[in-house]
């Protein structure tokens, strides 16, 4: 169970990074369009 919890914790961390990166790119794109 411990190993499964650790693996489950590792997956969301990577997805979170990608999610943040996507949001940053999206924000930059919006600023570029408005600019």
C-alpha positions in Angstrom: 0.0 0.0 0.0 2.9 2.4 0.9 4.5 1.9 -2.5 1.2 2.5 -4.3 0.7 5.7 -2.4 4.2 6.9 -3.3 3.6 6.1 -7.0 0.3 7.9 -6.9 2.0 10.9 -5.3 4.7 11.0 -8.0 2.2 11.0 -10.9 0.2 14.1 -9.9 3.4 16.0 -9.2 4.6 15.7 -12.8 1.1 16.5 -14.1 1.0 19.5 -11.9 4.2 20.8 -13.5 2.8 20.3 -17.0 -0.4 22.0 -15.9 1.5 25.1 -14.5 3.6 25.3 -17.7 0.5 25.1 -19.8 -1.2 27.9 -17.8 2.0 30.1 -18.1 2.1 29.6 -21.9 -1.6 30.3 -22.1 -1.2 33.5 -20.2 1.7 34.6 -22.4 -0.3 33.9 -25.5 -3.3 35.9 -24.2 -1.0 38.8 -23.3 0.5 38.6 -26.8 -2.9 38.7 -28.5 -4.0 41.7 -26.3 -0.6 43.4 -26.7 
